[in-house]
């Protein structure tokens, strides 16, 4: 697997950590989770900037945001007991399908 995909994957993980901490920060009223939000997002955006050396911004952002949506929705369901209805699950399946299509068939996925 190319390094830029690993960098993008780690950026998605940091973004997901930051978003999870955002929920736990209770609107930035809890110090620990608030610090995690800031650090996680800073690392995520730094890694995204590195990824842009090898991928067009639209493709990189589609993969990053789509993966983040799915991961944070699963975390919201498991950790915060937030429900997902059938349309939400189907929509996220379409997002994942789009990411797979980009990766398998798009010639613009890499500079």
N, C-alpha and C positions, 0 to 999 in steps of 0.2 A: 504494500500500500504506500503510495507517495506520501512524503512528509507533510505536504500542505493539507492533505485530507486528515491526517492525524492532528495537525494544528487546529483545523476547523472543528474536529470532533471535541478536542479539549476546550475550545472556545464555547461550544454548545454546553458542555458540562459546567463550565464556570457561570454561564448565563443562567442555567437551570438552578444552580446553587444560589445565585444572587436573587432570582425570582422567588425561590422557596424561602430564603431569608427575609425577603421583602414582606411576605405574608406573616412570617413569624415576628417581624419587627413591630407589628401593630401600629402602622403609620409612623414609623421611626420613633416610637416612644420607648423601645427597648434597645439599650446601647449595643449589646453583643451582636444581635442579628443585624442591626443597622450598619455596624462596621463590616460585617460579612457582605452585606449588599454592595457597599462601595468598593471593597477590594475585589469581589468576584466580578462585578461589571467592568472594573478597570482592567483586570486580566483578560476578560472575554474580548473587550474591544481592542486591546493590544494584540491578542492572537488573531483577531479578524484582520487587523491591519497587515500582519505578516502574511496571512492567507491571500490578500489582494495582490501580492507579488506574482501569484501563480494562477489566479482565477478571476474572471470578470466579476464585478461587483454584484450584478443582478443574479447570477448563478450562485455565488457565494452566499448572498443574503437569503435567497430562496431556500437553500439547504439549511442555513443557520436558523432562520426563523421557523421554518416548517418543523425541523427536528425539535427545536425548543418548545413549540406549541404542544407537540405530542408528549414530550417528556414531562413538561410541567403539568399537563392535564392528568397524566398517570400519577404523578406525585400528589397532586391535589386530591385525586380519588383515593389513594392509599393512605396518605399522611393526614390530610385535612378532612377526610370523609365527604368530599364534594362529589355530587352525583354527576354522571355522564349519561345522557339519554341516547337513544339510537341515532338520531340525526348527528349528534356531536361525534359519536364513534365513527359513523360512516364518513363524515367530513374529514376526520383525522386520517382515516384510511385512504381517502383521496389525496390528502397532503403527502402521506408516505408514498403513495403510488407515483405522484409527481416527482418526488425526489429520486425514486428508483428509475423512472423514465429519463430524467436528466442525466443521471450517472451512467446509464447503459447506452443511451442513444444520442445524446447531445455532443456535438463536436465543439461547442463553445464552452464546455465545462472547464477547460484548462487552456491557459494562454499558450 
